[in-house]
Each structure stands twice: as structure tokens, then as C-alpha cells.
Amino acid sequence: MQRSSRLILLTGLLALGCGDTTIYAPGYSEDAFDQITAGMSTGEVEHLLGAPLETQAATPGEAWLYQESKSQANGAVIESPVGRVPQVTFDAEGRVTSLLFADGIEIGMTREAVTERLGVPGSKFVHRDTIRLYYSMPGKSGTYRARIVGADQGGRVTAVYRYTTAE
């Protein structure tokens, strides 16, 4: 096999492994997801998007993103840029409850300890959701497009999470 043929084959195989492998809920559409706003009921969300793939309990707190993110004025839409953006979430006592791509950070660490290790975050936001409706899940590898709706105990939307991670 000639060198150029091998290079094309290798490039094609790499592209297959790095594509978007996001798994979406049946009935999900980007147009419908774009219609979700703060204050809607989870029933209204499910009417637009169908049942989520998964529902999980969440702890209200503060999230730090270590790259600039975009959020609407009402704080309902959280968008992060593509990539492996370090994210750290704290509870009301200021202790880490969850993290994503945050090397050297551990559950239970304080805000001060996180700041010492990672520095000042690019953006911070407070989330009040106690439940999260997952309308997408990552595939085995490649790009993942997160589509998550956060709601409070009353079943009202408090946040719409939209971010993309790439491997």
C-alpha cells in the first residue's frame, strides 16, 4: 500500500473514533431544547422533549468553570465552549461535591484549596436545581454534547445546561 493511501486510511479511522457519539433521548430535538426556559414545569419540558434518558438528584450550590462560559441574564442557560473545560461544583458549605476534568481536585476539598490548585475560575454560577433531567449521554468516545435540564423541588426549571466536550 502506498504511503498516501495509508495516511488517508489512518486519517479516516481517526475521524471515526473522534466523531460525535452523543446518545439522545427518544423524541429529543435541538429546536425543542432551545425552547426550554427558566420557570417552565418539568411536565412542560417532557411535553416538548419526551422522557429524559436519566433523572438524577442534584445538590444546590456553586459551580466554577475554568474557561469563560456564556450564561443568559436570568442565569437559566449555561453554555461552555467545546473542549475539556475543568468544572468544580461546591455545596453550601463550600466543599467540592462534583468535578469534571479537574486534575488534582478531590471531593470534599474547600474553595480555598481549589483556588490554590487551579487559580481563579473564568466564570462562576449558582445553581438551585435539586433534580437534573439528562436528555443526552456520552457515547463510548469522541465528542459529547451535554443537554441537561435542572429543576427545583417544585418541579420548575432553574437551569438549562448545554456544553460540549471533545476527546
MIFIVEX-925556 format. One record per residue (C-alpha): residue in one letter; x, y, z. Coordinates in pm, whole numbers. Last residue first. Layout:
<nodes>
[node "A", [X, Y, Z]]
...
</nodes>
This chain:
<nodes>
[node "E", [-1166, 1394, 2345]]
[node "A", [-1419, 1670, 2295]]
[node "T", [-1666, 1804, 2548]]
[node "T", [-1969, 2008, 2451]]
[node "Y", [-2191, 2219, 2670]]
[node "R", [-2559, 2297, 2714]]
[node "Y", [-2711, 2315, 3062]]
[node "V", [-3058, 2464, 3107]]
[node "A", [-3113, 2597, 3456]]
[node "T", [-3387, 2662, 3715]]
[node "V", [-3675, 2472, 3554]]
[node "R", [-3967, 2429, 3793]]
[node "G", [-4053, 2093, 3953]]
[node "G", [-4122, 2238, 4298]]
[node "Q", [-3803, 2082, 4433]]
[node "D", [-3600, 2281, 4178]]
[node "A", [-3522, 2186, 3818]]
[node "G", [-3208, 2143, 3607]]
[node "V", [-3231, 2049, 3238]]
[node "I", [-2938, 1873, 3071]]
[node "R", [-2814, 1857, 2711]]
[node "A", [-2446, 1760, 2703]]
[node "R", [-2292, 1726, 2358]]
[node "Y", [-2023, 1457, 2378]]
[node "T", [-1741, 1435, 2124]]
[node "G", [-1535, 1119, 2091]]
[node "S", [-1558, 803, 2296]]
[node "K", [-1802, 537, 2421]]
[node "G", [-2112, 753, 2387]]
[node "P", [-2186, 1035, 2628]]
[node "M", [-2543, 1088, 2749]]
[node "S", [-2812, 1325, 2632]]
[node "Y", [-3153, 1442, 2756]]
[node "Y", [-3047, 1422, 3120]]
[node "L", [-3306, 1565, 3359]]
[node "R", [-3140, 1705, 3669]]
[node "I", [-3300, 1739, 4012]]
[node "T", [-3226, 1963, 4308]]
[node "D", [-3153, 2266, 4095]]
[node "R", [-3055, 2592, 4260]]
[node "H", [-2741, 2663, 4064]]
[node "V", [-2503, 2945, 4142]]
[node "F", [-2265, 3048, 3867]]
[node "K", [-1895, 3113, 3843]]
[node "S", [-1675, 3210, 3549]]
[node "G", [-1314, 3204, 3437]]
[node "P", [-1215, 3040, 3765]]
[node "V", [-939, 3185, 3988]]
[node "G", [-644, 2952, 4034]]
[node "L", [-644, 2576, 3982]]
[node "R", [-453, 2440, 4283]]
[node "E", [-470, 2729, 4530]]
[node "T", [-825, 2814, 4417]]
[node "V", [-932, 2454, 4477]]
[node "A", [-783, 2462, 4828]]
[node "E", [-965, 2788, 4906]]
[node "R", [-1296, 2655, 4775]]
[node "T", [-1259, 2362, 5014]]
[node "M", [-1188, 1999, 4917]]
[node "G", [-1462, 1744, 4992]]
[node "I", [-1446, 1560, 4659]]
[node "E", [-1092, 1582, 4520]]
[node "I", [-908, 1820, 4287]]
[node "G", [-568, 1732, 4141]]
[node "D", [-698, 1713, 3785]]
[node "A", [-1027, 1894, 3727]]
[node "F", [-1169, 1738, 3409]]
[node "L", [-1517, 1726, 3568]]
[node "L", [-1592, 1774, 3935]]
[node "S", [-1857, 1704, 4195]]
[node "T", [-1936, 1785, 4559]]
[node "V", [-1641, 2014, 4640]]
[node "R", [-1686, 2189, 4975]]
[node "G", [-1803, 2549, 5021]]
[node "E", [-2059, 2485, 5297]]
[node "A", [-2350, 2547, 5056]]
[node "D", [-2217, 2273, 4824]]
[node "F", [-1943, 2323, 4565]]
[node "T", [-1918, 2226, 4198]]
[node "V", [-1591, 2214, 4001]]
[node "Q", [-1560, 2232, 3622]]
[node "P", [-1243, 2196, 3415]]
[node "V", [-1323, 2254, 3046]]
[node "R", [-1217, 1961, 2829]]
[node "G", [-1322, 2106, 2499]]
[node "V", [-1601, 2294, 2329]]
[node "P", [-1705, 2618, 2494]]
[node "S", [-1948, 2625, 2785]]
[node "E", [-2313, 2723, 2782]]
[node "I", [-2531, 2773, 3089]]
[node "V", [-2886, 2887, 3019]]
[node "A", [-3114, 2989, 3305]]
[node "G", [-2898, 3256, 3465]]
[node "N", [-3160, 3524, 3403]]
[node "A", [-2909, 3729, 3204]]
[node "Q", [-2824, 3427, 2992]]
[node "S", [-2499, 3244, 3051]]
[node "K", [-2185, 3219, 2839]]
[node "S", [-1875, 3043, 2959]]
[node "E", [-1517, 3157, 3002]]
[node "Q", [-1275, 2882, 3090]]
[node "Y", [-1207, 2733, 3430]]
[node "L", [-1572, 2688, 3517]]
[node "W", [-1682, 2714, 3881]]
[node "A", [-2016, 2581, 4002]]
[node "E", [-2198, 2699, 4313]]
[node "G", [-2452, 2506, 4515]]
[node "P", [-2778, 2316, 4502]]
[node "T", [-2723, 1939, 4530]]
[node "A", [-2857, 1730, 4243]]
[node "A", [-3078, 1421, 4227]]
[node "Q", [-3064, 1236, 3897]]
[node "T", [-3306, 1170, 3611]]
[node "E", [-3199, 964, 3312]]
[node "L", [-3269, 928, 2941]]
[node "P", [-3527, 1207, 2969]]
[node "A", [-3892, 1149, 2872]]
[node "G", [-4022, 1349, 2579]]
[node "L", [-3867, 1674, 2463]]
[node "L", [-4152, 1927, 2437]]
[node "H", [-4410, 1756, 2663]]
[node "E", [-4127, 1646, 2892]]
[node "V", [-4020, 2007, 2938]]
[node "E", [-4381, 2116, 3002]]
[node "G", [-4412, 1845, 3269]]
[node "T", [-4080, 1960, 3419]]
[node "S", [-4252, 2293, 3470]]
[node "M", [-4122, 2605, 3297]]
[node "G", [-3976, 2873, 3522]]
[node "A", [-3646, 2906, 3343]]
[node "T", [-3670, 2840, 2970]]
[node "I", [-3678, 2539, 2737]]
[node "Q", [-3748, 2640, 2375]]
[node "D", [-3391, 2569, 2254]]
[node "F", [-3437, 2206, 2362]]
[node "A", [-3734, 2178, 2121]]
[node "D", [-3523, 2302, 1829]]
[node "E", [-3231, 2080, 1932]]
[node "S", [-3458, 1772, 1914]]
[node "Y", [-3520, 1486, 2158]]
[node "G", [-3805, 1240, 2087]]
[node "P", [-3605, 939, 2204]]
[node "A", [-3336, 1064, 2443]]
[node "Y", [-3001, 1144, 2282]]
[node "I", [-2675, 944, 2271]]
[node "T", [-2371, 1155, 2189]]
[node "T", [-2105, 983, 1979]]
[node "D", [-1990, 1291, 1788]]
[node "G", [-1679, 1195, 1598]]
[node "C", [-1332, 1115, 1732]]
[node "G", [-1309, 743, 1659]]
[node "L", [-1440, 772, 1306]]
[node "A", [-1205, 1063, 1234]]
[node "L", [-908, 856, 1348]]
[node "L", [-1005, 575, 1112]]
[node "G", [-1036, 818, 820]]
[node "T", [-699, 976, 894]]
[node "L", [-539, 631, 911]]
[node "L", [-692, 531, 575]]
[node "I", [-582, 858, 413]]
[node "L", [-230, 817, 551]]
[node "R", [-214, 454, 435]]
[node "S", [-321, 557, 85]]
[node "S", [-59, 835, 79]]
[node "R", [216, 589, 185]]
[node "Q", [135, 340, -88]]
[node "M", [0, 0, 0]]
</nodes>
